[in-house]
Amino acid sequence: MVGIPCIYATPVIIGRRETVADYVSKFYTKVIWRKTYKDGISLVQGMPLWPKTNRLPVLPPPWTKGNVGRPSNYVRRKGRNETSSSSNKNKMPLQKRIMTCSNCLQQGQTSKAAKMPLF
C-alpha cells in the first residue's frame, strides 16, 4: 500500500530470483528524492509570527474521576477504635466469639496455643 514490499513478500520475491528493488515504488528512488529537495526546505516561522485568530484556544480534555482500567483491590485497614460496618447482621464480631481448640476441643484456646500434643 505504501510502495514498499512487506516482510512476507520479500522472501517470495527473493525465492523467485527477482530483485526486490523492482517492486519498490518509483517515488523511493534517488532521482525522485533529488528532484523533491533540489530547492531545499524553507524555514517555518515561529509561533509568535503565526496569524492571530478569534477562535477559542484548545481546551484540555475533561477531568474524570478515577483511573481507567481494572479497579484496584486495595482494602483499607481499620484502626483500633474503628468498628466494622458489616452488612451481614447475623455474623458475630471476632471479639465476642468463643474460640474452640480443634485439637483438645476446649473453649478459650486455639490449636496453636493448645497444651495437649497433636493427635
C-alpha positions in Angstrom: 0.0 0.0 0.0 2.9 2.4 0.6 5.0 1.2 -2.3 7.5 -1.0 -0.3 7.1 -4.8 -0.2 6.2 -6.2 3.2 8.4 -8.6 5.1 6.3 -11.5 3.9 6.5 -10.6 0.2 10.3 -10.1 0.3 11.2 -13.8 0.7 8.8 -14.7 -2.1 10.5 -12.2 -4.4 13.9 -13.5 -3.5 12.8 -17.1 -3.9 11.6 -16.3 -7.4 15.2 -15.0 -8.1 13.9 -11.4 -8.7 15.2 -8.1 -7.4 13.2 -6.6 -4.5 14.0 -3.1 -5.9 11.8 -3.8 -8.9 8.8 -4.0 -6.6 9.6 -0.7 -4.8 7.6 2.4 -6.0 9.5 4.9 -8.2 8.9 7.6 -5.5 11.5 6.0 -3.3 14.3 6.3 -5.9 17.3 8.6 -5.6 16.3 10.5 -8.7 12.9 11.5 -7.4 14.4 12.3 -3.9 16.8 14.7 -5.5 14.1 16.4 -7.6 12.0 16.8 -4.4 14.7 18.5 -2.3 16.7 20.3 -5.1 15.4 23.7 -3.9 15.9 22.9 -0.2 13.4 23.1 2.7 12.2 26.6 3.6 12.1 27.5 7.3 8.8 27.7 9.2 8.0 30.8 11.1 7.8 30.5 14.9 4.7 30.7 17.0 5.0 34.4 17.7 4.7 35.2 14.0 1.6 33.0 13.4 -1.5 34.9 12.5 -3.9 35.6 15.4 -7.5 34.1 15.2 -10.6 34.9 17.2 -11.2 31.2 18.0 -11.0 29.7 21.5 -7.8 28.1 22.4 -7.5 24.3 22.6 -9.0 23.1 25.8 -7.6 20.2 27.9 -9.6 17.0 28.0 -12.4 16.8 30.6 -11.4 15.6 34.0 -12.7 12.3 35.1 -12.6 10.8 38.5 -10.7 7.6 38.9 -8.3 5.5 36.8 -9.2 3.8 33.6 -9.0 0.0 33.6 -9.3 -2.7 36.1 -10.3 -1.4 39.6 -7.8 -1.9 42.4 -8.5 -4.4 45.1 -7.0 -2.2 47.9 -8.8 -2.6 51.2 -8.0 0.0 53.9 -7.1 -1.5 57.3 -9.4 -0.3 60.1 -7.9 1.4 63.1 -8.1 0.1 66.6 -11.0 2.4 67.5 -13.0 1.9 64.3 -15.9 -0.5 64.2 -16.6 -2.6 61.1 -19.7 -1.7 59.3 -20.5 -5.3 58.2 -23.6 -5.7 56.0 -24.2 -9.2 57.5 -26.1 -8.7 60.8 -26.1 -12.5 61.5 -22.3 -12.7 61.8 -20.9 -12.2 65.3 -17.8 -9.9 65.7 -14.5 -11.6 66.2 -14.1 -10.1 69.7 -17.3 -11.7 71.0 -16.7 -15.2 69.6 -15.6 -18.1 71.9 -12.8 -19.9 70.2 -12.6 -23.7 70.5 -9.4 -25.7 70.0 -9.7 -28.3 67.2 -7.1 -30.5 68.9 -8.4 -30.8 72.5 -11.9 -29.3 72.0 -11.6 -26.9 74.9 -13.1 -23.5 74.7 -11.0 -20.4 75.1 -7.9 -21.5 73.2 -6.8 -22.4 69.7 -4.9 -25.3 68.3 -1.7 -23.1 68.1 -1.8 -22.5 71.9 -3.0 -26.0 72.9 -1.2 -27.6 75.8 -2.0 -31.2 74.7 0.1 -32.8 71.9 -1.5 -33.1 68.5 -3.3 -36.4 67.6 
